[in-house]
Amino acid sequence: MAEDRGEQKATFVAEGEEFDRDMTYIPDRITLDARKPDRGPVEGELWPVEPGRYRLVAARACPWANRSLIVRHLLGLEDVISVGLPAPTHGRASWNFDLDPGGVDPVLGIHELREAYEARFPGYPRGITVPAMVEISSGKVVTNDFPWITHDLFFEWRDHHRPDAPDLWPDDLREDMEEVMDRVFDDVNNGVYKCGFAGSQEAYERAYDALWSALDWLEERLSERRYLMGDRLTEADVRLFTTLARFDAVYHSHFRCNRNKLSEMPALWGYARDLFLTPGFGETIDFDQIKAHYYVVQGDLNPSGIIPKGPDASVWTTPHGRGALGPSAR
């Protein structure tokens, strides 16, 4: 069954089937002194934390990659891990660096991200996805396991965080946070894709109902607290934000998630704008690239390739009124 892996390509699933995201990624992890990490699986190789050794390749268009751009900024790792920004549109083979001079990443010296995958795994059989951590000296991909990339940026790169970096994974909130993130992933982050690539009316309606049930739950939750876990900004907020940022511009129409717009949900809309105006969030968002990616690359859903002109992005900087719910994370 074909599916959209990390925004690399998109096709309808087989008729009658539900969208099922393939979560098989390169399982390597980058850890302090290449140690066995305290949390999570160790199914691949362990690589050592080393400033300047790796390049994070993360397209602004992709919500999964957008997470890593935000976390890198929040933790102050800009001078420790360089970043490559692929273009929003591409063929089915690979993300490319068409935005860079000559269409070549200035550090890795490659035109397509596929080259980094092939350098390590000749004939790599899976999707060429972002985000990806690439070893600069060898030009080889290290990992594209996006949930663990941001997790390890926090836990394994602590020696290189800025002094006032937020605690994105508070120990006292970890259990509740995992439950919140699980539902956000299943029904919201991935839920919009389940709607957009459903293989039947029944599959679509199940995904649609789950999505809006989750969004209503989040609307209620965020009417009483500034952030998902209370008065502290966490990775849970990062994960939800990247979907909310794309909702009205893409998911509402392109993926048929059209019960109402995000901007019609007071708590969620205020929360999304609050995060957008928080350093590290809004500057990673490029609405033109986001729309170009979905409406051009996902030709099965938009055969004409016409990119919608709206909505007006200036609404994201309007007052959000969230200050009454608690202090800002800034």
C-alpha positions as CSV (number, residue, x, y, z in Angstrom):
1,M,0.0,0.0,0.0
2,A,1.4,3.3,-1.0
3,E,1.5,6.2,1.5
4,D,2.9,9.6,2.3
5,R,6.1,9.1,4.3
6,G,7.4,12.3,5.7
7,E,5.9,14.3,2.8
8,Q,8.1,12.5,0.3
9,K,5.2,11.4,-1.9
10,A,1.5,11.0,-1.7
11,T,-0.9,8.6,-3.4
12,F,-4.3,7.3,-2.5
13,V,-4.4,4.1,-0.5
14,A,-6.0,1.1,-2.0
15,E,-9.8,1.4,-2.3
16,G,-11.6,0.6,0.9
17,E,-8.5,0.8,3.1
18,E,-7.5,3.3,5.8
19,F,-4.4,5.3,5.6
20,D,-1.7,3.6,7.6
21,R,1.5,5.6,8.1
22,D,4.7,3.5,7.7
23,M,6.7,4.2,10.8
24,T,9.7,2.2,9.8
25,Y,12.7,4.5,9.9
26,I,16.5,4.2,10.2
27,P,16.7,3.3,13.9
28,D,20.2,4.8,14.6
29,R,20.4,7.4,17.4
30,I,22.9,10.1,18.3
31,T,23.7,10.0,22.0
32,L,26.2,11.4,24.5
33,D,29.4,9.5,23.9
34,A,27.4,7.0,21.8
35,R,26.0,5.6,25.1
36,K,23.0,3.5,25.4
37,P,20.1,6.0,25.9
38,D,18.0,6.0,29.1
39,R,14.8,5.9,27.1
40,G,13.6,4.3,23.9
41,P,14.7,1.5,21.6
42,V,18.2,0.8,20.5
43,E,17.7,-1.2,17.3
44,G,20.4,0.5,15.2
45,E,23.8,2.0,15.6
46,L,24.7,4.6,18.2
47,W,26.5,7.8,17.1
48,P,28.3,10.3,19.4
49,V,27.1,13.8,20.1
50,E,29.7,16.1,18.5
51,P,29.2,19.7,17.6
52,G,29.6,20.4,13.9
53,R,29.5,16.7,12.9
54,Y,25.9,16.5,11.7
55,R,23.6,18.5,9.4
56,L,19.9,18.4,10.0
57,V,18.0,18.3,6.7
58,A,14.5,19.6,7.4
59,A,12.1,21.0,4.8
60,R,10.0,23.9,6.1
61,A,7.0,22.5,4.2
62,C,6.9,19.2,6.1
63,P,5.2,19.1,9.5
64,W,7.3,16.3,10.8
65,A,10.5,18.1,9.8
66,N,9.1,21.4,11.2
67,R,9.2,19.8,14.7
68,S,13.0,19.5,14.5
69,L,13.5,23.0,13.3
70,I,11.5,24.4,16.2
71,V,13.3,22.2,18.8
72,R,16.7,23.1,17.4
73,H,15.9,26.7,17.9
74,L,14.3,26.4,21.3
75,L,17.3,24.6,22.6
76,G,19.8,27.0,21.1
77,L,21.5,24.4,18.9
78,E,21.9,26.5,15.8
79,D,25.7,26.8,16.1
80,V,26.0,23.1,17.0
81,I,24.0,21.4,14.3
82,S,23.8,23.1,10.9
83,V,20.6,22.9,8.9
84,G,19.8,22.2,5.2
85,L,16.5,23.3,3.9
86,P,15.1,21.3,0.9
87,A,12.7,22.9,-1.6
88,P,8.9,22.4,-1.1
89,T,8.3,20.8,-4.5
90,H,10.0,17.7,-5.9
91,G,9.5,14.5,-7.8
92,R,8.7,11.1,-6.4
93,A,12.4,10.2,-6.0
94,S,13.6,12.6,-3.4
95,W,13.5,15.9,-1.7
96,N,16.0,18.3,-3.4
97,F,17.9,21.5,-2.7
98,D,16.5,23.6,-5.6
99,L,16.3,26.6,-3.3
100,D,20.1,26.7,-2.9
101,P,22.5,28.3,-5.4
102,G,23.0,25.8,-8.3
103,G,20.4,23.5,-6.7
104,V,23.1,22.0,-4.4
105,D,23.3,22.0,-0.6
106,P,26.3,24.2,0.3
107,V,27.6,21.9,3.0
108,L,26.7,18.4,1.8
109,G,27.4,19.2,-1.9
110,I,24.4,17.2,-3.0
111,H,21.4,18.0,-5.2
112,E,19.0,15.4,-3.7
113,L,18.7,14.1,-0.2
114,R,18.5,10.6,-1.8
115,E,22.3,10.9,-2.4
116,A,22.9,10.9,1.4
117,Y,20.7,7.8,1.8
118,E,22.4,6.0,-1.1
119,A,25.8,6.8,0.3
120,R,25.1,4.7,3.3
121,F,22.5,2.3,2.0
122,P,23.1,1.6,-1.8
123,G,19.7,0.9,-3.3
124,Y,17.9,2.2,-0.3
125,P,14.4,0.7,-0.7
126,R,12.2,3.0,1.4
127,G,11.0,6.6,1.2
128,I,13.5,9.5,1.3
129,T,12.1,11.4,4.2
130,V,12.8,14.5,6.3
131,P,13.9,15.3,8.9
132,A,17.2,13.5,8.4
133,M,20.4,13.8,10.3
134,V,23.4,13.5,7.9
135,E,27.1,13.1,8.9
136,I,28.8,15.9,7.1
137,S,32.3,14.3,6.7
138,S,31.0,11.1,5.0
139,G,27.8,12.5,3.5
140,K,25.9,9.5,4.9
141,V,22.5,9.7,6.5
142,V,22.5,8.7,10.1
143,T,18.8,8.6,11.0
144,N,15.4,9.8,9.8
145,D,13.5,8.6,12.9
146,F,11.7,11.9,13.5
147,P,10.2,11.3,17.0
148,W,13.6,10.2,18.4
149,I,15.5,13.0,16.6
150,T,13.7,15.7,18.6
151,H,13.7,13.6,21.8
152,D,17.5,13.1,21.6
153,L,18.1,16.8,20.8
154,F,16.8,17.5,24.2
155,F,18.1,14.6,26.3
156,E,21.4,13.8,24.6
157,W,22.6,17.3,23.5
158,R,22.1,19.0,26.9
159,D,25.7,20.1,27.3
160,H,25.2,22.3,24.3
161,H,21.7,23.8,25.1
162,R,21.5,27.5,25.7
163,P,21.4,28.3,29.5
164,D,17.7,29.3,29.5
165,A,16.5,26.5,27.2
166,P,13.0,25.3,28.1
167,D,12.5,21.9,29.8
168,L,10.6,20.3,26.9
169,W,10.3,16.9,28.7
170,P,9.6,17.6,32.4
171,D,10.0,14.5,34.5
172,D,6.9,15.2,36.6
173,L,4.7,15.5,33.5
174,R,6.2,12.8,31.4
175,E,3.5,10.1,31.9
176,D,0.6,12.5,31.2
177,M,2.5,14.2,28.4
178,E,3.0,10.8,26.6
179,E,-0.8,10.2,26.8
180,V,-1.5,13.6,25.3
181,M,1.1,13.2,22.6
182,D,-0.2,9.8,21.6
183,R,-3.7,11.1,21.0
184,V,-2.4,14.2,19.2
185,F,-0.4,12.0,16.9
186,D,-3.0,9.4,16.2
187,D,-6.0,11.6,15.8
188,V,-4.6,15.0,14.8
189,N,-1.1,14.9,13.4
190,N,-1.8,11.7,11.5
191,G,-5.5,12.1,11.7
192,V,-5.6,14.8,8.9
193,Y,-3.7,12.4,6.7
194,K,-6.2,9.6,7.5
195,C,-8.9,12.0,6.2
196,G,-7.0,13.1,3.2
197,F,-5.9,9.7,2.0
198,A,-8.8,7.6,3.0
199,G,-9.6,4.8,0.6
200,S,-13.4,4.8,1.2
201,Q,-16.2,7.0,2.5
202,E,-16.4,4.9,5.7
203,A,-12.6,5.2,6.4
204,Y,-12.8,8.9,5.8
205,E,-15.7,9.5,8.1
206,R,-14.1,7.4,10.9
207,A,-10.9,9.5,10.6
208,Y,-12.9,12.8,10.3
209,D,-14.9,12.0,13.5
210,A,-11.8,11.0,15.4
211,L,-10.1,14.2,14.3
212,W,-12.8,16.5,15.4
213,S,-13.4,14.7,18.6
214,A,-9.7,15.2,19.4
215,L,-9.8,18.9,18.4
216,D,-12.9,19.5,20.5
217,W,-11.1,17.8,23.4
218,L,-8.1,20.1,22.8
219,E,-10.3,23.2,22.6
220,E,-11.7,22.4,26.0
221,R,-8.3,21.6,27.5
222,L,-6.7,24.8,26.2
223,S,-9.6,27.0,27.3
224,E,-8.3,26.5,30.9
225,R,-4.5,26.4,30.4
226,R,-2.0,28.3,28.3
227,Y,-0.1,25.2,27.1
228,L,-1.0,21.6,26.7
229,M,0.6,20.6,30.0
230,G,-0.3,23.7,31.9
231,D,2.0,26.6,32.4
232,R,5.0,25.0,30.8
233,L,6.0,24.8,27.2
234,T,6.8,21.2,26.2
235,E,7.5,19.1,23.2
236,A,3.7,18.2,23.2
237,D,3.1,21.8,22.1
238,V,5.7,21.6,19.4
239,R,4.0,18.5,18.0
240,L,0.5,19.9,18.0
241,F,1.6,23.3,16.6
242,T,3.0,22.0,13.3
243,T,-0.4,20.6,12.4
244,L,-2.4,23.6,13.5
245,A,-0.1,25.9,11.5
246,R,-1.1,24.0,8.3
247,F,-4.8,23.5,9.2
248,D,-6.6,26.4,7.5
249,A,-4.1,26.8,4.7
250,V,-4.1,23.1,3.7
251,Y,-5.9,20.5,5.7
252,H,-9.3,22.2,5.9
253,S,-9.8,22.0,2.1
254,H,-7.0,19.8,0.7
255,F,-7.6,16.9,3.2
256,R,-11.4,17.6,3.5
257,C,-11.1,18.4,7.3
258,N,-13.8,21.0,6.8
259,R,-16.2,20.9,9.8
260,N,-14.8,24.4,10.6
261,K,-11.6,26.3,10.4
262,L,-9.0,26.5,13.1
263,S,-9.7,30.3,13.2
264,E,-13.2,29.5,14.3
265,M,-12.1,27.7,17.5
266,P,-11.3,30.4,20.1
267,A,-9.0,28.5,22.4
268,L,-7.1,26.6,19.8
269,W,-6.8,29.6,17.5
270,G,-5.5,31.8,20.3
271,Y,-3.1,29.0,21.4
272,A,-1.7,28.6,17.9
273,R,-1.1,32.3,17.5
274,D,0.5,32.4,20.9
275,L,3.0,29.8,19.9
276,F,3.5,31.4,16.5
277,L,4.7,34.5,18.2
278,T,7.0,32.6,20.5
279,P,10.6,32.7,19.3
280,G,11.4,29.5,17.6
281,F,8.0,28.8,16.2
282,G,6.7,31.4,13.7
283,E,10.1,31.9,12.0
284,T,10.1,28.3,11.0
285,I,6.8,28.6,9.1
286,D,6.6,29.5,5.4
287,F,3.1,29.4,4.2
288,D,4.0,29.7,0.6
289,Q,6.3,26.7,0.8
290,I,3.6,24.7,2.8
291,K,0.9,25.4,0.2
292,A,3.3,24.7,-2.7
293,H,4.2,21.3,-1.3
294,Y,0.8,20.0,-0.6
295,Y,-1.0,21.4,-3.6
296,V,1.7,20.6,-6.2
297,V,3.4,17.4,-4.9
298,Q,0.2,15.7,-3.9
299,G,-1.2,15.7,-7.4
300,D,-3.6,12.8,-6.7
301,L,-5.6,15.2,-4.5
302,N,-5.0,18.3,-6.6
303,P,-4.5,17.3,-10.3
304,S,-4.6,20.9,-11.5
305,G,-1.6,21.8,-9.4
306,I,-3.2,25.2,-8.7
307,I,-2.1,26.7,-5.4
308,P,-4.7,28.6,-3.4
309,K,-4.0,32.3,-2.9
310,G,-5.3,32.5,0.7
311,P,-5.7,32.5,3.5
312,D,-4.2,35.8,4.7
313,A,-1.2,34.9,6.8
314,S,-1.2,38.3,8.6
315,V,-3.9,37.0,10.9
316,W,-1.2,34.9,12.7
317,T,0.3,38.0,14.3
318,T,-3.0,39.4,15.7
319,P,-3.4,39.6,19.5
320,H,-4.2,36.2,21.0
321,G,-5.3,37.1,24.5
322,R,-3.7,34.1,26.2
323,G,-1.9,36.0,28.9
324,A,-4.8,35.6,31.3
325,L,-4.2,31.8,31.4
326,G,-0.6,32.0,32.7
327,P,2.9,33.4,32.0
328,S,4.5,33.2,28.6
329,A,7.2,30.6,27.9
330,R,9.3,33.3,26.3
